[in-house]
Every structure is written in C-alpha cells, then in structure tokens.
C-alpha cells in the first residue's frame, strides 16, 4: 500500500526554519530517519521511503504555499495514490505551540495552502496533521509571525515536537487514521 505525505511550506532559504515551514521540517525528519534523500522533481522535492511494509512518498511542494494544490494533485495522480492515503502536514495558528491534531477531513481554517488543496481536489475529505504554532502576534502582524523564525524558547522543544508529528504521520500510514488520532491527538 502506498501513501502520500505532503509537508506544506515555501521553498528557498528565505523561508527555512520559519513557522510556516513546519511541514517541510517534519518531512525532513522522516526522510532522515528512514534514510531517504529528497530530489528535485515536478512541483516539489520528493523522497520515497519504506517502513513497516508501506511505501511512503514524501513531497515538499516547490509551488509556494498558496499553490500547494497543484503539487498535491500531481503526485496523487502520478503515484496513483487514493485520497484516503493522503496526509497533509501544516502549521496552525489556532493551536498552542507544539500541539498536534490529526483529522480525517475538515475546513481550511483560513490556511491558504489548505484552501488551494481543497480548491484543486474539490474536496475537504483528506487527512491533515495540524502542528500548533501559537498566535503570539500583534493585530495585523499575522504574516510576519508565520513567516518568522522560532523563538529561543520554542527552539528548545521544537525537535521533540517534530519527532512527535513524524511519529503521528507514521502511525497514519501503518495503523490508520482512527488509531493514530486516538494515540496522538492532544499531545
């Protein structure tokens, strides 16, 4: 069985280690853990890994956040992966820093990357793993906050939270969304 795990973010050095690129960070952790290497391909950096009998295609779109749907749709079609085997990892302002929430469907929550995926797929029926980045910003400064780098305090626990998000992603692929939600949501 094959899965597609897409980490949302923006390509380029300007956006490295920003809150908005947490999806990329989780995929980088997964690739390293499973000895995969990302290579440039159409609409993204792609890495295929195997664990527990599953083939998992990891994609970091190079289409920029607001056009993520193009990359997601392309790789679903190219790899012939069913939507129920798609997981999108994204940042979430509505969750406290480091909290994760796995859901099988839902709204875009105002997230432009999810909006574009839903527009292209014509569906909200796909799994998403939301990684809390908190909302500690002044009114009108949301863009600066999400495109900003992690605080020193956040960096102190960021790696353990990325590991938790990676483990949640693995569980989605191996035990299914229901068990993964039960095991990881709220952590």
Backbone as a printed PyTorch tensor [residue, N CA C, xyz], in Angstrom:
tensor([[[  0.8450,  -1.1830,   0.0000],
         [  0.0000,   0.0000,   0.0000],
         [  0.8850,   1.2390,   0.0000]],

        [[  0.4690,   2.2480,  -0.7600],
         [  1.2670,   3.4490,  -0.9380],
         [  0.5640,   4.6610,  -0.3210]],

        [[  1.3550,   5.5570,   0.2660],
         [  0.8420,   6.7690,   0.8970],
         [  1.5770,   7.9900,   0.3650]],

        [[  0.8860,   9.1310,   0.3930],
         [  1.4810,  10.4090,   0.0280],
         [  1.4050,  11.3110,   1.2540]],

        [[  2.5560,  11.7530,   1.7360],
         [  2.6080,  12.6760,   2.8630],
         [  3.2270,  13.9640,   2.3470]],

        [[  2.4490,  15.0380,   2.4010],
         [  2.8640,  16.3350,   1.8800],
         [  3.0540,  17.2930,   3.0510]],

        [[  4.2330,  17.8750,   3.1430],
         [  4.5010,  18.8880,   4.1530],
         [  4.4140,  20.2540,   3.5010]],

        [[  3.5620,  21.1150,   4.0370],
         [  3.4090,  22.4340,   3.4370],
         [  4.4980,  23.3910,   3.9170]],

        [[  4.8860,  24.2700,   3.0030],
         [  5.9070,  25.2700,   3.2930],
         [  6.2010,  26.0610,   2.0400]],

        [[  7.1810,  26.9040,   2.1260],
         [  7.6270,  27.7060,   0.9830],
         [  9.0710,  27.3460,   0.6740]],

        [[  9.4200,  27.2230,  -0.6030],
         [ 10.7950,  26.8760,  -0.9590],
         [ 11.7450,  28.0580,  -0.7930]],

        [[ 13.0090,  27.7450,  -0.6280],
         [ 14.0370,  28.7830,  -0.5980],
         [ 14.5650,  29.0790,   0.7900]],

        [[ 15.7880,  29.5950,   0.8100],
         [ 16.4740,  29.9050,   2.0680],
         [ 15.7300,  30.9250,   2.9160]],

        [[ 15.0430,  31.8550,   2.2710],
         [ 14.3150,  32.9020,   2.9960],
         [ 13.3280,  32.3120,   4.0010]],

        [[ 12.7610,  31.1650,   3.6650],
         [ 11.6940,  30.5880,   4.4800],
         [ 12.1470,  29.4400,   5.3730]],

        [[ 13.4200,  29.0480,   5.2850],
         [ 13.9120,  27.9510,   6.1180],
         [ 13.7230,  28.2830,   7.5890]],

        [[ 13.3450,  27.2760,   8.3580],
         [ 13.1680,  27.3880,   9.8170],
         [ 12.1320,  28.4230,  10.2330]],

        [[ 11.1480,  28.6760,   9.3790],
         [ 10.0540,  29.5560,   9.7720],
         [  8.8730,  28.7100,  10.2400]],

        [[  7.9730,  29.3350,  10.9770],
         [  6.7890,  28.6270,  11.4830],
         [  5.9580,  28.0490,  10.3410]],

        [[  5.8360,  28.7980,   9.2610],
         [  5.0160,  28.3710,   8.1220],
         [  5.5830,  27.1210,   7.4480]],

        [[  6.8540,  26.8260,   7.6600],
         [  7.5080,  25.6910,   7.0040],
         [  7.6160,  24.4530,   7.8870]],

        [[  6.8020,  24.3630,   8.9190],
         [  6.8950,  23.2090,   9.8150],
         [  6.6230,  21.8990,   9.0700]],

        [[  5.7830,  21.9300,   8.0520],
         [  5.5260,  20.7240,   7.2590],
         [  6.7980,  20.2000,   6.6170]],

        [[  7.6110,  21.1060,   6.0860],
         [  8.8990,  20.7240,   5.4960],
         [  9.7940,  20.0880,   6.5690]],

        [[  9.8210,  20.6850,   7.7490],
         [ 10.6860,  20.1950,   8.8310],
         [ 10.3290,  18.7760,   9.2420]],

        [[  9.0260,  18.4860,   9.3270],
         [  8.5940,  17.1380,   9.7020],
         [  9.0190,  16.1340,   8.6290]],

        [[  8.8700,  16.5020,   7.3580],
         [  9.2690,  15.5920,   6.2800],
         [ 10.7810,  15.3710,   6.2590]],

        [[ 11.5390,  16.4040,   6.5430],
         [ 12.9950,  16.2570,   6.5900],
         [ 13.3920,  15.2720,   7.6830]],

        [[ 12.6940,  15.3470,   8.8180],
         [ 12.9510,  14.4030,   9.9060],
         [ 12.6360,  12.9750,   9.4530]],

        [[ 11.4710,  12.7830,   8.8100],
         [ 11.0700,  11.4530,   8.3470],
         [ 12.0630,  10.8910,   7.3240]],

        [[ 12.4830,  11.7290,   6.3870],
         [ 13.4290,  11.2790,   5.3670],
         [ 14.7430,  10.8420,   6.0070]],

        [[ 15.2350,  11.6270,   6.9300],
         [ 16.4950,  11.2910,   7.5940],
         [ 16.3540,   9.9930,   8.3910]],

        [[ 15.2680,   9.8580,   9.1190],
         [ 15.0270,   8.6700,   9.9450],
         [ 15.0020,   7.4010,   9.0850]],

        [[ 14.4000,   7.4950,   7.9150],
         [ 14.2340,   6.3210,   7.0530],
         [ 15.2390,   6.2940,   5.8940]],

        [[ 16.3060,   7.0870,   6.0420],
         [ 17.4420,   7.1030,   5.1140],
         [ 17.0330,   7.4240,   3.6750]],

        [[ 16.1190,   8.3710,   3.5500],
         [ 15.7040,   8.8290,   2.2290],
         [ 16.3720,  10.1480,   1.8880]],

        [[ 16.4290,  10.4470,   0.5960],
         [ 17.0310,  11.6950,   0.1310],
         [ 16.0500,  12.3800,  -0.8100]],

        [[ 15.8170,  13.6560,  -0.5740],
         [ 14.9310,  14.4330,  -1.4350],
         [ 15.6500,  14.7790,  -2.7360]],

        [[ 14.9150,  14.6660,  -3.8310],
         [ 15.4280,  15.0900,  -5.1270],
         [ 14.4000,  16.0150,  -5.7730]],

        [[ 14.8910,  16.9060,  -6.6230],
         [ 14.0070,  17.8320,  -7.3140],
         [ 13.2070,  17.0710,  -8.3660]],

        [[ 11.9130,  17.2910,  -8.3620],
         [ 11.0230,  16.6680,  -9.3420],
         [  9.9520,  17.6890,  -9.6950]],

        [[  8.9820,  17.2940, -10.4770],
         [  7.9340,  18.2240, -10.8830],
         [  7.1310,  18.7090,  -9.6760]],

        [[  7.0450,  19.9890,  -9.5160],
         [  6.2640,  20.6510,  -8.4620],
         [  6.7190,  20.3690,  -7.0390]],

        [[  7.9130,  19.7850,  -6.8590],
         [  8.3350,  19.5700,  -5.4870],
         [  9.6400,  18.8270,  -5.3300]],

        [[ 10.0970,  18.7990,  -4.1050],
         [ 11.2060,  17.9490,  -3.6920],
         [ 10.5700,  16.6700,  -3.1890]],

        [[ 11.0330,  15.5290,  -3.7000],
         [ 10.3560,  14.2580,  -3.4460],
         [ 11.3310,  13.2280,  -2.9120]],

        [[ 10.8290,  12.4000,  -2.0100],
         [ 11.6140,  11.3380,  -1.4000],
         [ 10.6690,  10.1650,  -1.1340]],

        [[ 11.0580,   8.9790,  -1.5470],
         [ 10.2430,   7.7950,  -1.2660],
         [ 10.9590,   6.9440,  -0.2270]],

        [[ 10.2420,   6.6150,   0.8510],
         [ 10.7950,   5.7920,   1.9210],
         [  9.8720,   4.6000,   2.1510]],

        [[ 10.4240,   3.6050,   2.8100],
         [  9.6300,   2.4220,   3.1640],
         [  9.7920,   2.1630,   4.6560]],

        [[  8.6720,   1.8490,   5.3030],
         [  8.7180,   1.3900,   6.6820],
         [  7.4770,   0.5570,   6.9750]],

        [[  7.6930,  -0.4720,   7.7650],
         [  6.6360,  -1.4140,   8.1480],
         [  5.7990,  -1.8730,   6.9590]],

        [[  6.4560,  -2.1720,   5.8640],
         [  5.7750,  -2.6880,   4.6910],
         [  5.0150,  -1.6670,   3.8670]],

        [[  5.1510,  -0.4100,   4.1990],
         [  4.4490,   0.6550,   3.4730],
         [  5.4400,   1.4650,   2.6460]],

        [[  4.9910,   1.8870,   1.4780],
         [  5.7590,   2.8140,   0.6530],
         [  5.1570,   4.1930,   0.8680]],

        [[  5.9960,   5.1360,   1.2440],
         [  5.5180,   6.4830,   1.5650],
         [  6.2820,   7.4940,   0.7090]],

        [[  5.5360,   8.2410,  -0.0840],
         [  6.1020,   9.2920,  -0.9270],
         [  5.9860,  10.5980,  -0.1470]],

        [[  7.1260,  11.2070,   0.1500],
         [  7.1740,  12.4810,   0.8750],
         [  7.3660,  13.5940,  -0.1490]],

        [[  6.5310,  14.6350,  -0.0620],
         [  6.6320,  15.7420,  -1.0170],
         [  6.6560,  17.0710,  -0.2780]],

        [[  7.6800,  17.8710,  -0.6150],
         [  7.7520,  19.2680,  -0.1750],
         [  7.4900,  20.1040,  -1.4320]],

        [[  6.2670,  20.6490,  -1.5830],
         [  5.9470,  21.3980,  -2.8020],
         [  6.8730,  22.5910,  -3.0110]],

        [[  7.2270,  22.8220,  -4.2680],
         [  8.0240,  23.9960,  -4.6230],
         [  7.1420,  25.0420,  -5.3080]],

        [[  5.8420,  24.8830,  -5.1570],
         [  4.8620,  25.7640,  -5.8020],
         [  4.5090,  26.9700,  -4.9370]],

        [[  5.1290,  27.1010,  -3.7770],
         [  4.7890,  28.0880,  -2.7570],
         [  3.4490,  27.7220,  -2.1310]],

        [[  3.2940,  28.1230,  -0.8910],
         [  2.1700,  27.7290,  -0.0530],
         [  0.8150,  27.8930,  -0.7390]],

        [[  0.5720,  29.0530,  -1.3310],
         [ -0.7620,  29.3640,  -1.8570],
         [ -1.1290,  28.5760,  -3.1030]],

        [[ -0.1910,  27.8030,  -3.6460],
         [ -0.4620,  26.9710,  -4.8220],
         [ -0.1450,  25.5000,  -4.5490]],

        [[ -0.2690,  25.0810,  -3.3100],
         [  0.0720,  23.7130,  -2.9050],
         [ -0.7860,  22.6550,  -3.5730]],

        [[ -2.0110,  22.9980,  -3.9430],
         [ -2.9200,  22.0310,  -4.5520],
         [ -2.3800,  21.4210,  -5.8210]],

        [[ -1.6570,  22.2070,  -6.5950],
         [ -1.0860,  21.7240,  -7.8560],
         [ -0.1480,  20.5430,  -7.5950]],

        [[  0.7460,  20.6840,  -6.6310],
         [  1.7050,  19.6280,  -6.3060],
         [  0.9960,  18.4080,  -5.7300]],

        [[  0.0660,  18.6340,  -4.8240],
         [ -0.6600,  17.5150,  -4.2080],
         [ -1.3860,  16.7090,  -5.2750]],

        [[ -2.1190,  17.3760,  -6.1310],
         [ -2.8820,  16.6860,  -7.1680],
         [ -1.9520,  15.9430,  -8.1330]],

        [[ -0.8650,  16.5940,  -8.5400],
         [  0.0630,  15.9590,  -9.4650],
         [  0.5980,  14.6440,  -8.8800]],

        [[  1.0600,  14.6600,  -7.6230],
         [  1.6710,  13.4710,  -7.0340],
         [  0.6450,  12.4040,  -6.6900]],

        [[ -0.5680,  12.7980,  -6.3400],
         [ -1.6240,  11.7820,  -6.1620],
         [ -1.8320,  11.0190,  -7.4670]],

        [[ -1.9220,  11.7650,  -8.5730],
         [ -2.1590,  11.1500,  -9.8790],
         [ -0.9450,  10.3360, -10.3390]],

        [[  0.2320,  10.9320, -10.2540],
         [  1.4450,  10.2590, -10.7500],
         [  1.6850,   8.9440, -10.0290]],

        [[  1.5260,   8.9410,  -8.7120],
         [  1.8070,   7.7540,  -7.9090],
         [  0.5820,   6.8460,  -7.7420]],

        [[ -0.5480,   7.2690,  -8.3120],
         [ -1.8050,   6.5030,  -8.2200],
         [ -2.1480,   6.1780,  -6.7730]],

        [[ -2.1900,   7.2390,  -5.9780],
         [ -2.4910,   7.1070,  -4.5480],
         [ -3.9050,   7.6220,  -4.3090]],

        [[ -4.6800,   6.8470,  -3.5820],
         [ -6.0470,   7.2320,  -3.2500],
         [ -6.0420,   8.3750,  -2.2340]],

        [[ -7.0550,   9.2510,  -2.3240],
         [ -7.1280,  10.4010,  -1.4060],
         [ -7.1270,   9.9860,   0.0640]],

        [[ -7.6870,   8.8030,   0.3560],
         [ -7.7050,   8.3680,   1.7610],
         [ -6.3070,   8.0190,   2.2690]],

        [[ -5.3290,   7.9330,   1.3670],
         [ -3.9410,   7.6850,   1.7630],
         [ -3.0740,   8.9430,   1.6610]],

        [[ -3.7290,  10.0890,   1.6240],
         [ -3.0450,  11.3840,   1.5950],
         [ -3.0530,  12.0050,   2.9870]],

        [[ -1.8980,  12.4830,   3.4200],
         [ -1.7830,  13.2430,   4.6600],
         [ -1.0550,  14.5400,   4.3520]],

        [[ -1.6510,  15.6680,   4.7510],
         [ -1.0420,  16.9880,   4.5680],
         [ -0.6510,  17.5230,   5.9400]],

        [[  0.6060,  17.9110,   6.0840],
         [  1.1120,  18.4490,   7.3530],
         [  1.2460,  19.9570,   7.2150]],

        [[  0.6280,  20.6830,   8.1490],
         [  0.5900,  22.1360,   8.0450],
         [  0.6980,  22.8060,   9.4090]],

        [[  1.0690,  24.0700,   9.3910],
         [  1.0920,  24.8820,  10.5970],
         [ -0.3260,  25.3070,  10.9470]],

        [[ -0.5750,  25.6110,  12.2380],
         [ -1.9040,  26.0330,  12.6650],
         [ -1.8000,  27.0810,  13.7640]],

        [[ -2.3040,  28.2700,  13.4570],
         [ -2.3100,  29.3760,  14.4270],
         [ -3.2730,  29.1350,  15.5860]],

        [[ -4.3050,  28.3250,  15.3760],
         [ -5.3410,  28.1210,  16.3910],
         [ -4.9120,  27.1470,  17.4840]],

        [[ -3.8250,  26.4440,  17.2780],
         [ -3.3280,  25.5020,  18.2890],
         [ -2.1310,  26.1000,  19.0100]],

        [[ -2.0110,  25.8330,  20.3160],
         [ -0.8260,  26.2920,  21.0430],
         [  0.4330,  25.6820,  20.4470]],

        [[  1.5440,  26.3670,  20.6220],
         [  2.8090,  25.8890,  20.0570],
         [  3.0650,  24.4260,  20.4290]],

        [[  3.3800,  23.6300,  19.3990],
         [  3.7810,  22.2480,  19.5980],
         [  2.6610,  21.2370,  19.7010]],

        [[  1.4310,  21.6850,  19.8960],
         [  0.2960,  20.7490,  19.9450],
         [  0.0160,  20.2470,  18.5390]],

        [[ -0.3710,  18.9850,  18.4330],
         [ -0.7100,  18.4460,  17.1310],
         [ -2.1460,  17.9330,  17.1400]],

        [[ -2.7600,  17.9780,  15.9730],
         [ -4.1180,  17.4620,  15.8240],
         [ -4.2440,  16.8300,  14.4440]],

        [[ -4.5790,  15.5460,  14.4520],
         [ -4.8000,  14.7960,  13.2260],
         [ -6.3010,  14.6930,  12.9900]],

        [[ -6.7280,  14.9930,  11.7690],
         [ -8.1420,  14.9150,  11.4050],
         [ -8.2700,  14.2890,  10.0220]],

        [[ -9.3780,  13.6050,   9.8060],
         [ -9.6130,  12.9450,   8.5330],
         [-10.1950,  13.8330,   7.4660]],

        [[-10.7200,  14.9810,   7.8750],
         [-11.2910,  15.9500,   6.9370],
         [-11.5230,  17.2440,   7.7070]],

        [[-12.0540,  18.2410,   7.0210],
         [-12.3520,  19.4920,   7.7150],
         [-12.1490,  20.7100,   6.8480]],

        [[-12.3380,  21.8470,   7.4630],
         [-12.2160,  23.1090,   6.7340],
         [-10.7490,  23.4830,   6.5780]],

        [[-10.5260,  24.5230,   5.8040],
         [ -9.1550,  25.0060,   5.6260],
         [ -8.6920,  25.8370,   6.8160]],

        [[ -9.6100,  26.2420,   7.6880],
         [ -9.2430,  27.0160,   8.8690],
         [ -8.5600,  28.3300,   8.5360]],

        [[ -8.7970,  28.8560,   7.3350],
         [ -8.1770,  30.1060,   6.9240],
         [ -6.7610,  29.9440,   6.4020]],

        [[ -6.2940,  28.7050,   6.2830],
         [ -4.9260,  28.4410,   5.8200],
         [ -4.9150,  28.4060,   4.2940]],

        [[ -4.1120,  29.2730,   3.6810],
         [ -4.1020,  29.3900,   2.2210],
         [ -3.6290,  28.1330,   1.5060]],

        [[ -2.7040,  27.4020,   2.0940],
         [ -2.2500,  26.1510,   1.4860],
         [ -3.3710,  25.1300,   1.4310]],

        [[ -4.0980,  24.9780,   2.5440],
         [ -5.2290,  24.0400,   2.5810],
         [ -6.3520,  24.5060,   1.6620]],

        [[ -6.5740,  25.8140,   1.5980],
         [ -7.6050,  26.3580,   0.6930],
         [ -7.3290,  25.9310,  -0.7420]],

        [[ -6.0720,  26.0550,  -1.1580],
         [ -5.7340,  25.7160,  -2.5340],
         [ -5.8510,  24.2160,  -2.7860]],

        [[ -5.4500,  23.4050,  -1.8230],
         [ -5.5860,  21.9530,  -1.9700],
         [ -7.0580,  21.5850,  -2.1270]],

        [[ -7.8970,  22.1510,  -1.2960],
         [ -9.3390,  21.8700,  -1.3740],
         [ -9.9370,  22.3490,  -2.6900]],

        [[ -9.4590,  23.4870,  -3.1750],
         [ -9.9480,  24.0110,  -4.4550],
         [ -9.5750,  23.0640,  -5.5920]],

        [[ -8.3250,  22.6130,  -5.6140],
         [ -7.8520,  21.7510,  -6.6970],
         [ -8.4680,  20.3530,  -6.6060]],

        [[ -8.5070,  19.7840,  -5.4060],
         [ -9.0560,  18.4310,  -5.2460],
         [-10.5830,  18.4120,  -5.2400]],

        [[-11.1830,  19.5970,  -5.1040],
         [-12.6400,  19.7000,  -5.0000],
         [-13.1710,  18.8350,  -3.8570]],

        [[-12.4450,  18.8710,  -2.7420],
         [-12.8160,  18.0270,  -1.6120],
         [-12.1530,  18.5190,  -0.3310]],

        [[-12.8370,  18.2800,   0.7730],
         [-12.2410,  18.5020,   2.0920],
         [-11.9690,  17.1570,   2.7600]],

        [[-12.1900,  16.0910,   2.0070],
         [-12.0560,  14.7240,   2.5310],
         [-10.6440,  14.1910,   2.3230]],

        [[ -9.7260,  14.7250,   3.0730],
         [ -8.3560,  14.2150,   3.1000],
         [ -7.7910,  14.5150,   4.4770]],

        [[ -6.8630,  13.6900,   4.9230],
         [ -6.3100,  13.8450,   6.2690],
         [ -5.3330,  15.0010,   6.3210]],

        [[ -5.3520,  15.6660,   7.4670],
         [ -4.3850,  16.7270,   7.6990],
         [ -3.8840,  16.6360,   9.1250]],

        [[ -2.5950,  16.8890,   9.2770],
         [ -1.9640,  16.9320,  10.5840],
         [ -1.5800,  18.3890,  10.8310]],

        [[ -2.2560,  18.9740,  11.7870],
         [ -2.0120,  20.3800,  12.1170],
         [ -1.0010,  20.4580,  13.2610]],

        [[  0.0030,  21.2960,  13.0640],
         [  1.0700,  21.4940,  14.0480],
         [  0.8990,  22.9050,  14.6020]],

        [[  0.6010,  23.0100,  15.8860],
         [  0.3650,  24.3090,  16.5040],
         [  1.5890,  25.1970,  16.5240]],

        [[  1.3890,  26.4290,  16.0560],
         [  2.4870,  27.4100,  16.1060],
         [  2.1390,  28.5650,  17.0410]],

        [[  0.9450,  28.4860,  17.6750],
         [  0.5340,  29.5510,  18.5780],
         [  0.1020,  30.7890,  17.8180]],

        [[ -0.2810,  31.7990,  18.5810],
         [ -0.7710,  33.0380,  17.9510],
         [ -0.2960,  34.2630,  18.7160]],

        [[  0.9660,  34.2530,  19.0780],
         [  1.5470,  35.3230,  19.8690],
         [  2.0440,  36.4670,  18.9800]],

        [[  1.0780,  37.1620,  18.3600],
         [  1.4540,  38.2780,  17.4920],
         [  0.4400,  39.4040,  17.6530]],

        [[  0.8930,  40.6110,  17.3630],
         [  0.0320,  41.7890,  17.4570],
         [ -0.9480,  41.8050,  16.2780]],

        [[ -2.0730,  42.4600,  16.4830],
         [ -3.0880,  42.5680,  15.4440],
         [ -2.4590,  43.1250,  14.1590]],

        [[ -2.7640,  42.4560,  13.0440],
         [ -2.2290,  42.8840,  11.7540],
         [ -0.8360,  42.3700,  11.4450]],

        [[ -0.2680,  41.5630,  12.3420],
         [  1.1080,  41.0770,  12.1580],
         [  1.1640,  39.5620,  11.9260]],

        [[  0.0560,  38.9620,  11.5380],
         [ -0.0130,  37.5150,  11.3420],
         [  1.0090,  37.0260,  10.3210]],

        [[  1.1120,  37.7120,   9.1930],
         [  2.0410,  37.3010,   8.1350],
         [  3.4830,  37.3080,   8.6440]],

        [[  3.8590,  38.3700,   9.3590],
         [  5.2170,  38.4420,   9.9180],
         [  5.4610,  37.2980,  10.8910]],

        [[  4.4340,  36.9510,  11.6610],
         [  4.5640,  35.8940,  12.6590],
         [  4.7690,  34.5290,  11.9970]],

        [[  3.8990,  34.1660,  11.0580],
         [  4.0070,  32.8270,  10.4560],
         [  5.2740,  32.7000,   9.6080]],

        [[  5.7310,  33.8040,   9.0260],
         [  6.9540,  33.7690,   8.2260],
         [  8.2050,  34.0620,   9.0510]],

        [[  8.0070,  34.2110,  10.3630],
         [  9.1280,  34.4570,  11.2690],
         [  9.7510,  33.1640,  11.7610]],

        [[ 10.9460,  33.2830,  12.3140],
         [ 11.6450,  32.1050,  12.8380],
         [ 11.1740,  31.8190,  14.2610]],

        [[ 11.4850,  30.6280,  14.7260],
         [ 11.0800,  30.1890,  16.0500],
         [ 11.8040,  30.9810,  17.1360]],

        [[ 11.1150,  31.2160,  18.2410],
         [ 11.7480,  31.8960,  19.3720],
         [ 12.7520,  30.9410,  20.0210]],

        [[ 13.6070,  31.4860,  20.8610],
         [ 14.6000,  30.6670,  21.5540],
         [ 13.9150,  29.6200,  22.4240]],

        [[ 12.8470,  30.0120,  23.0810],
         [ 12.0890,  29.0790,  23.9330],
         [ 11.4730,  27.9530,  23.0940]],

        [[ 10.8910,  28.3180,  21.9470],
         [ 10.2920,  27.3120,  21.0620],
         [ 11.3540,  26.3580,  20.5310]],

        [[ 12.5060,  26.8940,  20.1580],
         [ 13.5690,  26.0520,  19.6240],
         [ 14.0220,  24.9970,  20.6220]],

        [[ 13.8780,  25.2900,  21.9060],
         [ 14.2790,  24.3570,  22.9510],
         [ 13.4950,  23.0510,  22.9310]],

        [[ 12.2480,  23.0950,  22.4800],
         [ 11.4440,  21.8650,  22.4530],
         [ 10.9570,  21.4990,  21.0440]],

        [[ 11.3720,  22.2780,  20.0490],
         [ 10.8960,  22.0550,  18.6900],
         [ 11.2290,  20.6620,  18.1650]],

        [[ 12.4480,  20.1940,  18.3910],
         [ 12.8440,  18.8970,  17.8240],
         [ 11.9990,  17.7550,  18.3820]],

        [[ 11.6520,  17.7840,  19.6610],
         [ 10.8150,  16.7130,  20.2190],
         [  9.3920,  16.7850,  19.6640]],

        [[  8.9070,  17.9890,  19.3680],
         [  7.5600,  18.1290,  18.7950],
         [  7.5500,  17.6840,  17.3270]],

        [[  8.6270,  17.9620,  16.6050],
         [  8.7480,  17.4890,  15.2200],
         [  8.7730,  15.9610,  15.2120]],

        [[  9.5030,  15.3770,  16.1470],
         [  9.5530,  13.9140,  16.2470],
         [  8.1560,  13.3540,  16.5050]],

        [[  7.3860,  13.9810,  17.3850],
         [  6.0250,  13.5330,  17.6680],
         [  5.1480,  13.6170,  16.4150]],

        [[  5.2650,  14.7000,  15.6730],
         [  4.4960,  14.8500,  14.4290],
         [  4.9000,  13.7790,  13.4170]],

        [[  6.1880,  13.4540,  13.3580],
         [  6.6640,  12.4040,  12.4530],
         [  6.1000,  11.0470,  12.8660]],

        [[  6.0860,  10.7690,  14.1630],
         [  5.5200,   9.5070,  14.6580],
         [  4.0240,   9.4240,  14.3560]],

        [[  3.3360,  10.5350,  14.4490],
         [  1.9130,  10.5750,  14.1140],
         [  1.7120,  10.2680,  12.6380]],

        [[  2.5610,  10.8320,  11.7950],
         [  2.5000,  10.5740,  10.3520],
         [  2.7410,   9.1050,  10.0510]],

        [[  3.7160,   8.5200,  10.7140],
         [  3.9920,   7.0950,  10.5290],
         [  2.7900,   6.2560,  10.9510]],

        [[  2.1760,   6.6130,  12.0700],
         [  1.0050,   5.8740,  12.5560],
         [ -0.1540,   5.9700,  11.5660]],

        [[ -0.3430,   7.1440,  10.9760],
         [ -1.3830,   7.3110,   9.9490],
         [ -1.1820,   6.2660,   8.8430]],

        [[  0.0550,   6.0720,   8.4340],
         [  0.3720,   5.1480,   7.3360],
         [  0.3140,   3.6900,   7.7620]],

        [[  0.5600,   3.3880,   9.0250],
         [  0.6800,   1.9830,   9.4400],
         [ -0.5420,   1.4460,  10.1760]],

        [[ -1.1560,   2.2230,  11.0460],
         [ -2.3010,   1.7000,  11.8210],
         [ -3.6220,   2.3540,  11.4380]],

        [[ -3.5650,   3.3770,  10.5770],
         [ -4.7870,   4.0440,  10.1340],
         [ -5.1010,   5.2840,  10.9380]],

        [[ -5.9720,   6.0910,  10.3670],
         [ -6.2360,   7.4030,  10.9700],
         [ -6.9300,   7.3180,  12.3210]],

        [[ -7.8660,   6.4030,  12.4850],
         [ -8.6030,   6.3460,  13.7600],
         [ -7.6810,   6.0230,  14.9300]],

        [[ -6.8850,   4.9880,  14.7930],
         [ -5.9580,   4.6310,  15.8730],
         [ -4.9000,   5.7140,  16.0780]],

        [[ -4.4260,   6.2930,  14.9950],
         [ -3.4290,   7.3610,  15.1080],
         [ -4.0040,   8.5670,  15.8470]],

        [[ -5.2550,   8.9230,  15.5510],
         [ -5.9040,  10.0460,  16.2430],
         [ -6.0250,   9.7440,  17.7390]],

        [[ -6.4500,   8.5400,  18.0640],
         [ -6.6090,   8.1540,  19.4590],
         [ -5.2720,   8.2020,  20.2000]],

        [[ -4.2310,   7.7410,  19.5210],
         [ -2.9280,   7.6570,  20.1650],
         [ -2.2360,   9.0180,  20.2990]],

        [[ -2.4070,   9.9180,  19.3230],
         [ -1.5790,  11.1290,  19.2990],
         [ -2.2940,  12.4550,  19.5260]],

        [[ -3.5950,  12.5570,  19.2140],
         [ -4.2540,  13.8520,  19.3580],
         [ -4.2290,  14.3310,  20.8040]],

        [[ -3.9660,  15.6000,  20.9670],
         [ -3.9120,  16.2040,  22.2940],
         [ -2.5360,  16.1880,  22.9210]],

        [[ -1.5890,  15.5520,  22.2650],
         [ -0.2280,  15.5130,  22.8300],
         [  0.5210,  16.7730,  22.4590]]])
